[in-house]
Amino acid sequence: MEPAESSNQRGEKRPLEDEVEIDALQRRCQDMLRKAEELTTSIEADLASIAAASARLSEPPGRQGSGRAEQLACLEAQLRRVLQEKADLEEWATSRCREAEGRARAAEVARARADKAQMESWAELRCQDAERQARLAELRAEAEKTEAEAKAARRCRELEEEARGAKARLEAKEKDTSPPSYWSKQQCSKERPVIYVELYRQQGTGANADQAGTHHDESIAVMMEAGVSHEDASAALKEFDGNIAEALAFHVESLANGGAGAAAEISQRAGAESARELELVLERFDAGHGPPSRASVVCVQRVQNQRLWEKYCARSSEIREAAGDGGVNERPLFHGSDMASLETITRDGFDIRVANLNGAMGAGAYFSESSSYSHIYSMKRPRGPGAPLGGGRFTFMMFPRPNTPRPTGLRQHGGRGRFRATAPLPQRMGPPRMPAIVLPRGPPAGPSARPPAVPALPGLGPGVQVPGNAGGRVVAMLLCRVALGRSARGQLGLRKPPEGFDSVTDATRNHSMYAIFDNAQAYPEYVIYYQA
């Protein structure tokens, strides 16, 4: 507001000077009026003197009459002069008063104009100030709007980043919990929570001897008459041991894959993948350097339980977040128990609640790197109701897939979708030994063999049986994926691992032992049936 004050001062300067001048004129007028009054009083006194003199003169003239006449004439002249001066003085005073009044009115007009100009200037300054304030308010509002928009944009970006992160975490979680690519495409359900896919079955367990086709050429001719090429007819008959009806059905089902010959090649490739997976399991089973060995293996099954797999993946992710990428410490370990317990584990998972508190490493689920050590627990007789018999027959579940490639070494028998082994268990295969199971990422293993059904035992689900001609007592153990995380030294009486650890171990023995205290830290991946 300083410019406004300076302008006001400049506007007020001239009216103030006029007021001072008017005051001076008024004082001068008052002085002149006072002098005029004094002169008037003096003149009135003179007039009184003249009147008195006139009265004396009105007396009869004497000897001095002539002198008196002269004196009277002089007084009259003086009186006229005084009266003239009085008139002049009154006229001068009147004119000066009129002049002072005019100047006063002019000063008042000038002051009014100055006040008006000052008010107009003040009003203009106020308007300019109001305009500046309004402009500042507009700029402030625009700045606030811009800031709000920027804040909203930042928040939107943050929300988008959070959404992308959540989506990435969800995708990672879905990816982490998705089943391995080598699993069969059969879906678990509430009625069928677990699927057992056979990787191997011993020759002669659950099937009659092969019936060689005695009229192979005649069978090929019959199929060629039905419009099948010689190559496809030969491949289909070889696949089905000369059974023309099943070979024709297989040819029809294989047309989408290029015919029976192409389907047989796909089957061979899938069988090779399955054979590599099987060899990794058997190498680990053989690494115990003692009974049992691969020669005693009757059947190997892959366990596909989506619910248990998701729990295992979630727990592994928790361990990874706590200990870093290298902290999961996943190991392939064996777990031995009776048949009923193994079937329960593959269906519902491990249950720490039934663990023995008097165990050497506490009340947990125990695992071993050696199959020979777990064999001790597989040999123990089951207790309680519903336990299976210890003889040669036992039950395990299997669900065939009739329209998918079949692994090499398995042949269909007794109808589409059921297979049996045509070769003994390989003693050694090509892949080198590996410290842990790293399963191939290829097509799923083919449908499993299912020989003629035998009544299921109590406590085990329906499915396929290894009949009594397997010979000897058949037992089983699990090969599990175990997320050990950070392992501490185990001790008697533990109900959970020490603070900052995920498992316990007892590596002082000949066979390394581990114990976990969380049911989701282990996934039962394979069931190995063998003769004790």
C-alpha angles and dihedrals in degrees: 000000000000094000090054092051092049090050090049091052091051090048094050097047099081097045090052092054090049092052091052091050092048091051090051091050091049090052091049090049090051090050091050092047089051090051090047090053090049090050090046090053090048091048091048088052089049091049089051089051090048091049090051089047090049089052091053090046091054088067116096112288118254136185092302097051095116093054091049092052091055091047090050092050089050092050091048090052090048090049092051090049092050091047090049091050089048091052091046091048092048091048091048091047091047092049091046090050091049089048091049091047090050092049090046090051090047089049090050091049090047090047090049090049090047090049090048091048090046091050091047090049091047091048090049091049090048090050091049090048090049090049090050090048090048091048091048089050090050091048090046090049091048090048091048090047091049091047091048090049091048090047090048090048091050090048090048090050090048091049090047090050090047090048091048090047091048090047091048091048090047091048090046090048091048089046092047093048096040112109118258115274093242092062116107115258095244111122124230117231140180090266092043106031095165134038122201114205116193117227093177142004124186115253113262096018106124102353141079122247118283115273107218116215108250094189101044095148092047090051091051089050091051091051092046088054086057090057099264119138119243092247094050092043092052093047093047094047090048090051092051101036094250096310101148097194094051092042091054091048090049090050091053092048091048097052091094089057095048100276136296094305093055091043089053090053091050088048091052092051092048089047090053090053090049090048091055091050090049092049092054090054093047093048090055090046090051093048091082090081093218143056124354108049136172090267089070096050114120101175140356121203132186113222115222111189111155095191094053091043092055091049091050092049091049092051091046089053090052091052091047092052091049099043105022131249093304093047099079090080094191113196135180104236136170127239120190127199142130122296097258093051093048091051090050091049094051090049103038105012130237119326115208091187091078094047119123112252090204093065117127091249100031136265100326143110109280127218135178136203089220124072089203091062094047088048088072091063094042089057094056115110114247120245134208133035120319094028115146123246119263095234131102099282121081138154134239132165125250132167117201124217108209098188102051130085116277124225120251113266095037122096131192114251135179097006138338115309098029122098141178136195118268099183136044121257110282113249095208135005136190106263114095124238115281128201091231138011111275105177122211119256101227142106115320120267115268127261116295129251117259116187123193110308123260119196111273120246121239115277096023127092128247120272140087127349135205101227127226095267088080085089129226128021114322118213133166144212136191128244103207139188105234124190099210096173110177111357126208130188110280125227141179118286100022117148095177135013119272118274111288095019134096103200143005132234142194104205095163092087126081089253116048111238129198134187130197129195099201119078092214095057093083131052119197098227104168137023114208116197115195142161114261 
